[in-house]
């Protein structure tokens, strides 16, 4: 067994190497300055207990926040006779934990699903198909436990990677957003044994949209589930699918879900951003049926669900021999104005010719204010541009026969900053009140991005009327010429003094608005 300190170092080094290959940089590795990650992600972790000492083994393969690449994610750890593994790839999304004796293990896998609806309905239906099993040894007095769970939810921020206070590589998983309706679906299966708890298992289904959790108690020291149910989702929103397994003692747990469009809305498609192919898929369970039997665990549920077989996705249709026509892509910005004043989402939808081989992927690159490049698997996806300035978005689609369309380009211009107003003092005093026109401001507006749209708007009010102030009263009292503002040094001898309230407003081409105010007074002596 690899020494604990070397194992910990190798886990971090392997992560750093994988990120460097993808063009990313680990920016923080402390609890206060962690590295942020998102799906797809895979984490495997094992604890072993040796003479009162807890040993810690972790393997992590995640997508660093902002990383625009499509990769399969696999994490696998083995120590003390225990194993934990998780995979997120085009053909596999699964996790398993297997332990024996004084060991514990957990595996986590995350991926994001986005529904695309050509009819633009407010809500569509997804189909969750799940097979899962958990089992513990059936010896009298067993204290083993095994658990699996799946949650489909709106994510609430990224996960974090960091070194804890003991110098161990640790993580906080991707969280779910709170609030009624934010967590549409969750299922958990658990089986426990022991003298303090009643041995047995249960499956709990939590459907937050529709009410209270429902629990189905199971007998025996194993729990299996075959789920095929509808899950409502909102098109265009990113849904986090999170699966977790854990086990302790002589126990094993595994979960293997799929997420696809429901037959009630067959025109809906699902995209799983940044998920790639795994050229070397492995069986979900790393044990053999004989190994489970030797530990007192019934292997039959895992055999029935095919957990000892290598994953096999649907076979790809061979490219049509006559397909020589490239696909075409429609790129649509969420804001098509010449200058936008908020982040712009680019949506890509590619189509292949009738009878063609089908769209394989869309290549996207950003240059200018925002930079980056990535591959969208399948025929559609989106990206968001947030940086101010001009960004050029280039794109092209490739079909399964290798035909590539000509590169298209969209120019996005974003200005989120209001214009700058200058030349207006916060306040001023005019003296003496000798009826002359006094220049109090020469107001100018400037904007470094989209530019100022139209002339300034200057408004001035007075707390005294223009006429009827006494001897020598002259008019007009307020003269505005462009940004040049003059007011009259005049006030009523019967009042407490005159106050001019000044407001200047300017807008830029993007629609950002800036306003500034000032007061100028002609006091009573």
PLY file of the C-alpha trace (Angstrom):
ply
format ascii 1.0
element vertex 525
property float x
property float y
property float z
element edge 524
property int vertex1
property int vertex2
end_header
0.00 0.00 0.00
1.34 3.41 -0.94
2.40 5.53 2.07
-0.22 8.02 3.12
1.86 11.13 2.52
2.91 9.99 -0.96
-0.63 8.99 -1.83
-1.90 12.40 -0.86
0.79 14.12 -2.90
0.20 11.91 -5.93
-3.53 12.70 -5.90
-2.84 16.43 -6.07
-0.04 16.05 -8.59
-2.24 13.99 -10.87
-4.94 16.64 -10.64
-2.48 19.42 -11.45
-1.13 17.48 -14.45
-4.64 16.89 -15.81
-5.53 20.54 -15.42
-2.33 21.72 -17.06
-3.09 19.55 -20.06
-6.49 21.21 -20.32
-4.97 24.68 -20.14
-6.20 25.43 -16.61
-4.40 26.54 -13.49
-5.11 25.62 -9.88
-5.54 29.05 -8.32
-6.01 28.13 -4.69
-5.51 25.12 -2.46
-6.52 26.34 1.00
-9.92 26.38 2.65
-10.03 30.20 2.35
-8.68 30.24 -1.22
-9.90 27.00 -2.80
-9.96 25.81 -6.37
-13.54 25.98 -7.71
-14.94 23.12 -9.78
-18.14 22.23 -11.58
-19.55 19.23 -13.43
-18.61 16.92 -14.96
-16.69 15.75 -11.89
-15.71 12.46 -10.25
-14.37 11.94 -6.71
-13.32 8.70 -4.97
-12.32 8.59 -1.30
-11.34 5.86 1.19
-10.67 5.87 4.92
-8.73 3.04 6.58
-8.36 2.66 10.33
-5.11 1.25 11.70
-4.44 1.20 15.44
-6.40 4.37 16.11
-4.93 6.19 13.09
-7.17 7.22 10.23
-5.55 7.04 6.80
-6.94 9.16 3.98
-6.88 8.31 0.24
-8.47 10.57 -2.38
-8.60 10.65 -6.18
-10.22 13.65 -7.87
-10.96 14.35 -11.55
-13.07 17.50 -11.97
-13.83 20.36 -14.35
-12.29 23.54 -13.02
-14.73 26.49 -13.13
-14.38 28.28 -16.48
-12.74 25.30 -18.19
-14.15 24.95 -21.71
-13.14 21.43 -22.72
-14.99 18.16 -23.22
-13.42 15.29 -21.27
-14.51 12.10 -19.59
-14.00 12.15 -15.80
-12.90 9.06 -13.87
-11.83 8.81 -10.23
-10.70 5.49 -8.75
-9.12 4.65 -5.39
-8.08 1.37 -3.75
-6.71 0.94 -0.23
-6.99 -1.57 2.59
-9.11 -3.95 0.52
-11.64 -1.18 -0.21
-12.42 0.48 -3.52
-14.31 3.56 -4.65
-14.83 4.77 -8.20
-16.93 7.22 -10.19
-17.19 7.93 -13.91
-18.80 10.66 -16.01
-18.50 10.05 -19.75
-20.67 9.89 -22.86
-21.60 6.24 -22.22
-21.32 5.99 -18.43
-22.50 7.94 -15.40
-22.09 5.78 -12.32
-20.50 5.41 -8.87
-19.65 2.54 -6.54
-18.19 1.96 -3.06
-16.96 -1.38 -1.74
-15.43 -1.91 1.71
-14.27 -4.67 4.02
-13.29 -4.79 7.66
-12.14 -1.49 9.17
-12.58 0.65 6.06
-15.05 3.22 4.74
-15.46 4.61 1.23
-17.50 7.10 -0.76
-17.75 8.05 -4.43
-19.34 11.15 -5.96
-20.18 11.96 -9.58
-21.68 15.17 -10.97
-22.85 16.24 -14.39
-25.02 19.03 -15.77
-28.07 18.47 -18.01
-29.82 21.16 -20.07
-33.12 20.52 -21.84
-33.59 22.07 -25.30
-37.18 22.49 -26.50
-37.88 23.66 -30.08
-41.42 24.59 -29.02
-40.19 26.86 -26.17
-42.56 25.46 -23.57
-42.33 26.68 -19.98
-41.86 23.12 -18.69
-41.05 19.75 -20.25
-40.61 16.24 -18.90
-37.41 14.27 -18.49
-37.19 10.53 -17.91
-35.00 9.30 -15.07
-34.06 5.62 -15.35
-32.13 4.39 -12.36
-30.70 1.09 -11.25
-29.06 0.93 -7.84
-28.18 -1.63 -5.20
-26.69 -1.71 -1.71
-25.80 -4.76 0.36
-23.99 -5.66 3.59
-22.70 -8.90 5.01
-25.38 -11.16 6.45
-23.40 -12.40 9.44
-25.16 -12.01 12.83
-24.26 -8.74 14.55
-22.96 -7.07 11.42
-22.41 -3.30 11.85
-21.83 -2.63 8.19
-23.76 -0.03 6.21
-24.23 0.90 2.57
-25.97 3.81 0.90
-26.66 5.27 -2.54
-28.45 8.44 -3.59
-29.33 10.57 -6.62
-30.43 14.21 -6.66
-31.59 16.34 -9.58
-31.55 20.04 -8.74
-30.61 23.57 -9.74
-26.96 24.06 -8.64
-26.12 26.75 -6.09
-22.51 27.63 -6.81
-19.47 25.48 -7.58
-17.71 22.86 -5.47
-14.34 23.56 -3.85
-10.99 21.75 -3.56
-8.56 22.59 -0.77
-6.07 21.28 1.77
-7.64 20.95 5.22
-5.97 21.79 8.52
-4.25 18.38 8.57
-2.76 18.90 5.10
-5.15 16.46 3.42
-6.69 17.07 0.02
-10.38 17.66 0.72
-13.47 18.94 -1.04
-16.91 20.44 -0.63
-19.35 19.09 -3.20
-21.52 21.12 -5.57
-24.54 22.32 -3.62
-28.21 22.43 -4.58
-30.18 25.68 -4.49
-32.76 25.96 -1.74
-36.38 27.05 -1.82
-39.64 25.39 -2.76
-39.40 23.90 -6.22
-35.63 24.29 -6.46
-35.04 20.59 -5.73
-37.36 18.70 -8.05
-36.24 15.14 -7.34
-34.21 12.99 -4.98
-33.97 9.28 -4.10
-31.87 7.55 -1.45
-31.39 3.89 -0.58
-29.77 2.72 2.66
-29.19 -0.61 4.37
-27.75 -1.02 7.88
-27.00 -3.80 10.33
-26.09 -3.98 14.00
-27.40 -4.45 17.49
-28.21 -0.77 18.17
-30.29 -0.40 14.97
-32.93 -2.68 13.55
-31.21 -4.42 10.62
-32.81 -3.81 7.27
-33.08 -1.32 4.45
-35.28 1.37 3.03
-35.68 3.52 -0.07
-36.75 7.13 0.42
-38.09 9.23 -2.46
-38.07 13.00 -1.93
-40.13 14.98 -4.43
-39.90 18.56 -3.23
-42.26 19.99 -5.83
-45.17 17.85 -4.74
-44.94 17.44 -0.99
-43.51 15.27 1.74
-40.97 12.45 1.29
-42.24 8.90 0.93
-40.34 5.97 2.42
-40.57 2.31 1.45
-39.16 -0.04 4.07
-37.31 -3.11 2.82
-36.58 -6.37 4.59
-33.26 -8.14 4.46
-29.73 -6.83 4.30
-29.83 -5.55 0.75
-31.68 -2.82 -1.11
-32.23 -2.62 -4.85
-34.10 -0.09 -6.94
-35.24 0.04 -10.55
-36.67 3.50 -11.15
-38.32 4.72 -14.37
-40.11 7.96 -13.60
-40.94 11.37 -15.09
-39.16 14.46 -13.76
-40.39 17.96 -14.72
-37.68 20.40 -15.85
-37.53 23.92 -17.27
-35.87 24.14 -20.71
-32.65 26.11 -20.85
-31.85 25.85 -17.13
-28.77 23.88 -16.03
-29.79 20.95 -13.80
-27.18 19.28 -11.62
-27.42 15.48 -11.47
-25.52 14.26 -8.41
-24.97 10.61 -7.46
-23.27 9.42 -4.27
-22.41 6.00 -2.87
-20.90 5.15 0.51
-20.15 2.02 2.49
-18.49 0.91 5.70
-17.52 -2.52 6.99
-18.24 -5.48 4.71
-20.55 -3.66 2.33
-21.00 -2.50 -1.27
-23.20 0.06 -3.01
-23.61 1.13 -6.64
-25.82 3.51 -8.63
-26.19 3.89 -12.40
-28.77 6.43 -13.76
-29.68 7.75 -17.19
-31.47 11.04 -17.91
-33.26 11.60 -21.21
-36.36 13.12 -22.79
-39.72 11.59 -21.84
-41.79 10.03 -24.68
-44.48 12.64 -23.98
-42.19 15.29 -25.54
-40.04 13.39 -28.07
-38.78 16.58 -29.74
-36.95 17.62 -26.54
-33.22 16.93 -26.45
-30.78 16.98 -23.54
-27.21 18.21 -23.69
-24.56 17.37 -21.12
-21.91 20.11 -21.40
-18.23 19.18 -21.47
-18.79 15.40 -21.21
-16.50 13.35 -23.48
-15.96 9.74 -24.53
-14.01 7.25 -22.40
-11.99 5.02 -24.74
-11.43 2.39 -22.03
-14.65 1.82 -20.03
-14.49 -0.46 -16.99
-17.14 -2.52 -15.16
-18.96 -0.51 -12.52
-18.08 -2.91 -9.69
-14.41 -3.67 -9.19
-15.22 -6.81 -7.14
-16.17 -10.22 -8.49
-19.34 -12.05 -7.44
-17.13 -14.60 -5.67
-15.37 -11.84 -3.69
-18.69 -10.49 -2.45
-19.88 -13.97 -1.53
-16.70 -14.53 0.51
-17.48 -11.36 2.52
-21.01 -12.56 3.29
-22.68 -10.19 0.78
-25.30 -11.57 -1.59
-24.00 -10.79 -5.12
-27.25 -11.66 -6.89
-28.82 -8.15 -6.91
-25.64 -6.75 -8.47
-25.56 -9.56 -11.03
-29.22 -8.96 -11.91
-28.52 -5.27 -12.57
-25.44 -5.95 -14.71
-23.01 -4.14 -12.40
-20.19 -6.59 -13.12
-20.36 -5.95 -16.89
-18.48 -3.18 -18.74
-20.74 -0.23 -19.60
-21.95 -0.23 -23.17
-23.59 2.81 -24.68
-25.88 2.62 -27.70
-23.95 1.67 -30.84
-23.17 4.56 -33.15
-24.73 4.48 -36.57
-22.05 4.30 -39.27
-21.74 7.45 -41.37
-23.80 7.41 -44.51
-21.42 6.58 -47.38
-22.95 9.29 -49.54
-22.76 12.03 -46.89
-20.45 14.67 -48.32
-22.47 17.71 -47.25
-21.35 19.71 -44.23
-23.79 20.62 -41.46
-24.87 24.20 -40.84
-25.09 26.09 -37.56
-27.45 28.84 -36.45
-25.82 31.07 -33.84
-28.26 33.28 -31.93
-27.27 35.91 -29.33
-29.67 36.63 -26.49
-29.18 40.35 -27.24
-28.77 41.20 -30.92
-28.38 44.97 -30.45
-25.15 46.65 -31.56
-24.15 47.13 -27.91
-25.56 45.10 -25.02
-25.56 46.32 -21.45
-25.59 42.88 -19.79
-23.95 39.46 -20.40
-24.91 37.87 -23.72
-25.71 34.16 -24.12
-24.84 32.64 -27.50
-27.01 29.65 -28.43
-25.84 27.26 -31.16
-28.12 24.89 -33.08
-26.60 22.74 -35.84
-28.44 20.63 -38.41
-27.19 18.09 -40.93
-28.59 17.35 -44.35
-31.54 14.97 -44.65
-30.21 11.40 -44.68
-26.81 12.60 -43.49
-24.65 11.14 -40.76
-25.84 13.60 -38.10
-24.09 16.38 -36.24
-21.19 15.15 -34.11
-20.06 18.37 -32.40
-19.81 22.15 -32.59
-16.46 23.94 -32.18
-16.57 27.38 -30.56
-13.76 29.89 -29.92
-13.77 33.35 -28.34
-11.25 36.12 -29.10
-11.08 39.73 -28.03
-12.48 40.82 -24.68
-13.35 37.20 -23.80
-11.11 34.31 -24.84
-11.37 30.52 -24.84
-12.27 27.55 -27.00
-14.31 24.41 -26.45
-16.29 21.67 -28.13
-20.03 21.20 -27.67
-20.94 17.52 -28.16
-24.05 16.92 -30.23
-26.07 19.42 -32.19
-26.59 22.28 -29.77
-25.46 24.21 -26.73
-24.72 27.68 -25.43
-22.05 29.86 -23.88
-22.20 33.19 -22.05
-19.97 36.20 -22.74
-19.62 38.62 -19.82
-16.51 40.73 -20.50
-16.95 44.36 -21.53
-15.67 45.29 -24.96
-15.77 43.46 -28.28
-15.67 39.64 -28.43
-15.57 37.68 -31.68
-17.34 34.31 -31.45
-16.22 31.85 -34.14
-17.96 28.51 -34.66
-18.35 25.55 -36.99
-20.04 22.15 -36.83
-18.69 18.73 -37.82
-20.87 15.75 -38.72
-20.18 12.07 -38.05
-18.78 11.65 -41.57
-16.13 14.29 -40.86
-17.66 17.05 -42.99
-16.91 20.49 -41.53
-18.84 23.63 -42.32
-17.17 26.97 -43.03
-16.40 29.00 -39.92
-19.06 31.49 -38.93
-18.49 34.55 -36.77
-20.60 36.78 -34.57
-19.35 40.03 -33.07
-20.64 40.76 -29.58
-20.17 44.18 -27.99
-20.90 44.64 -24.30
-20.88 47.90 -22.33
-22.06 47.56 -18.75
-20.65 50.90 -17.51
-22.67 54.19 -17.55
-21.18 57.33 -19.11
-19.02 59.69 -17.05
-20.41 63.17 -16.36
-18.03 66.04 -15.55
-18.11 69.81 -15.16
-20.94 70.10 -12.67
-19.92 71.12 -9.13
-21.68 69.48 -6.23
-22.73 72.93 -5.00
-21.98 76.60 -5.60
-22.81 80.03 -4.16
-23.55 83.04 -6.38
-22.79 86.49 -5.01
-23.55 89.34 -5.24
-27.17 89.21 -6.38
-26.59 91.80 -9.11
-28.95 90.33 -11.78
-26.17 89.11 -14.09
-26.13 85.67 -15.74
-23.40 83.52 -14.15
-21.92 80.39 -15.71
-22.14 77.68 -13.02
-21.35 74.56 -15.08
-19.88 73.37 -18.37
-21.12 69.79 -18.36
-19.61 67.09 -20.56
-20.38 63.38 -20.99
-17.92 60.71 -22.13
-18.10 56.95 -22.62
-15.06 54.81 -23.51
-16.97 51.81 -24.92
-20.24 52.26 -26.80
-20.08 56.09 -26.80
-22.56 58.73 -25.68
-25.98 58.49 -27.32
-27.47 61.88 -28.17
-27.17 65.20 -26.35
-27.07 65.77 -22.63
-30.31 66.26 -20.76
-30.04 69.16 -18.29
-32.92 70.19 -16.05
-32.92 73.17 -13.64
-35.59 74.25 -11.19
-35.76 77.21 -8.81
-37.51 77.67 -5.52
-38.42 81.24 -6.57
-40.36 82.40 -9.62
-38.68 83.93 -12.63
-40.64 87.18 -12.35
-41.89 89.30 -9.47
-38.75 89.27 -7.31
-38.51 93.08 -6.96
-36.68 96.00 -8.54
-34.33 95.16 -11.36
-35.87 91.76 -11.93
-34.61 90.34 -15.25
-35.43 87.25 -17.34
-34.66 84.56 -18.31
-33.10 83.24 -15.10
-31.88 79.93 -16.59
-29.98 79.63 -19.88
-28.85 76.21 -21.21
-26.77 75.87 -24.37
-25.47 72.33 -24.90
-23.59 71.63 -21.69
-23.13 75.34 -20.86
-25.39 76.32 -17.95
-25.93 79.91 -16.74
-28.27 81.05 -13.97
-29.12 84.56 -12.85
-27.63 86.10 -9.73
-31.00 87.17 -8.47
-33.22 86.47 -5.50
-36.21 87.93 -3.70
-35.49 90.42 -0.98
-38.37 89.01 1.01
-37.25 85.36 0.94
-34.57 83.30 2.68
-32.50 82.96 -0.49
-32.78 81.36 -3.90
-31.76 77.77 -4.67
-31.30 76.38 -8.18
-31.56 72.53 -8.31
-29.61 71.12 -11.26
-29.81 67.62 -12.76
-27.78 66.30 -15.71
-28.41 62.95 -17.42
-26.58 61.14 -20.21
-27.05 57.73 -21.84
-24.66 55.61 -23.87
-25.44 53.56 -26.97
-25.83 50.39 -24.88
-28.56 52.04 -22.80
-26.62 52.65 -19.58
-27.73 55.91 -17.91
-25.75 58.26 -15.68
-27.28 61.10 -13.63
-25.64 63.72 -11.45
-27.15 66.57 -9.40
-26.02 69.85 -7.84
-27.42 72.95 -6.15
-26.44 76.57 -6.58
-27.72 79.20 -4.16
-28.11 82.97 -4.18
-28.20 83.63 -0.43
-30.04 86.39 1.40
-27.56 88.86 2.91
0 1
1 2
2 3
3 4
4 5
5 6
6 7
7 8
8 9
9 10
10 11
11 12
12 13
13 14
14 15
15 16
16 17
17 18
18 19
19 20
20 21
21 22
22 23
23 24
24 25
25 26
26 27
27 28
28 29
29 30
30 31
31 32
32 33
33 34
34 35
35 36
36 37
37 38
38 39
39 40
40 41
41 42
42 43
43 44
44 45
45 46
46 47
47 48
48 49
49 50
50 51
51 52
52 53
53 54
54 55
55 56
56 57
57 58
58 59
59 60
60 61
61 62
62 63
63 64
64 65
65 66
66 67
67 68
68 69
69 70
70 71
71 72
72 73
73 74
74 75
75 76
76 77
77 78
78 79
79 80
80 81
81 82
82 83
83 84
84 85
85 86
86 87
87 88
88 89
89 90
90 91
91 92
92 93
93 94
94 95
95 96
96 97
97 98
98 99
99 100
100 101
101 102
102 103
103 104
104 105
105 106
106 107
107 108
108 109
109 110
110 111
111 112
112 113
113 114
114 115
115 116
116 117
117 118
118 119
119 120
120 121
121 122
122 123
123 124
124 125
125 126
126 127
127 128
128 129
129 130
130 131
131 132
132 133
133 134
134 135
135 136
136 137
137 138
138 139
139 140
140 141
141 142
142 143
143 144
144 145
145 146
146 147
147 148
148 149
149 150
150 151
151 152
152 153
153 154
154 155
155 156
156 157
157 158
158 159
159 160
160 161
161 162
162 163
163 164
164 165
165 166
166 167
167 168
168 169
169 170
170 171
171 172
172 173
173 174
174 175
175 176
176 177
177 178
178 179
179 180
180 181
181 182
182 183
183 184
184 185
185 186
186 187
187 188
188 189
189 190
190 191
191 192
192 193
193 194
194 195
195 196
196 197
197 198
198 199
199 200
200 201
201 202
202 203
203 204
204 205
205 206
206 207
207 208
208 209
209 210
210 211
211 212
212 213
213 214
214 215
215 216
216 217
217 218
218 219
219 220
220 221
221 222
222 223
223 224
224 225
225 226
226 227
227 228
228 229
229 230
230 231
231 232
232 233
233 234
234 235
235 236
236 237
237 238
238 239
239 240
240 241
241 242
242 243
243 244
244 245
245 246
246 247
247 248
248 249
249 250
250 251
251 252
252 253
253 254
254 255
255 256
256 257
257 258
258 259
259 260
260 261
261 262
262 263
263 264
264 265
265 266
266 267
267 268
268 269
269 270
270 271
271 272
272 273
273 274
274 275
275 276
276 277
277 278
278 279
279 280
280 281
281 282
282 283
283 284
284 285
285 286
286 287
287 288
288 289
289 290
290 291
291 292
292 293
293 294
294 295
295 296
296 297
297 298
298 299
299 300
300 301
301 302
302 303
303 304
304 305
305 306
306 307
307 308
308 309
309 310
310 311
311 312
312 313
313 314
314 315
315 316
316 317
317 318
318 319
319 320
320 321
321 322
322 323
323 324
324 325
325 326
326 327
327 328
328 329
329 330
330 331
331 332
332 333
333 334
334 335
335 336
336 337
337 338
338 339
339 340
340 341
341 342
342 343
343 344
344 345
345 346
346 347
347 348
348 349
349 350
350 351
351 352
352 353
353 354
354 355
355 356
356 357
357 358
358 359
359 360
360 361
361 362
362 363
363 364
364 365
365 366
366 367
367 368
368 369
369 370
370 371
371 372
372 373
373 374
374 375
375 376
376 377
377 378
378 379
379 380
380 381
381 382
382 383
383 384
384 385
385 386
386 387
387 388
388 389
389 390
390 391
391 392
392 393
393 394
394 395
395 396
396 397
397 398
398 399
399 400
400 401
401 402
402 403
403 404
404 405
405 406
406 407
407 408
408 409
409 410
410 411
411 412
412 413
413 414
414 415
415 416
416 417
417 418
418 419
419 420
420 421
421 422
422 423
423 424
424 425
425 426
426 427
427 428
428 429
429 430
430 431
431 432
432 433
433 434
434 435
435 436
436 437
437 438
438 439
439 440
440 441
441 442
442 443
443 444
444 445
445 446
446 447
447 448
448 449
449 450
450 451
451 452
452 453
453 454
454 455
455 456
456 457
457 458
458 459
459 460
460 461
461 462
462 463
463 464
464 465
465 466
466 467
467 468
468 469
469 470
470 471
471 472
472 473
473 474
474 475
475 476
476 477
477 478
478 479
479 480
480 481
481 482
482 483
483 484
484 485
485 486
486 487
487 488
488 489
489 490
490 491
491 492
492 493
493 494
494 495
495 496
496 497
497 498
498 499
499 500
500 501
501 502
502 503
503 504
504 505
505 506
506 507
507 508
508 509
509 510
510 511
511 512
512 513
513 514
514 515
515 516
516 517
517 518
518 519
519 520
520 521
521 522
522 523
523 524
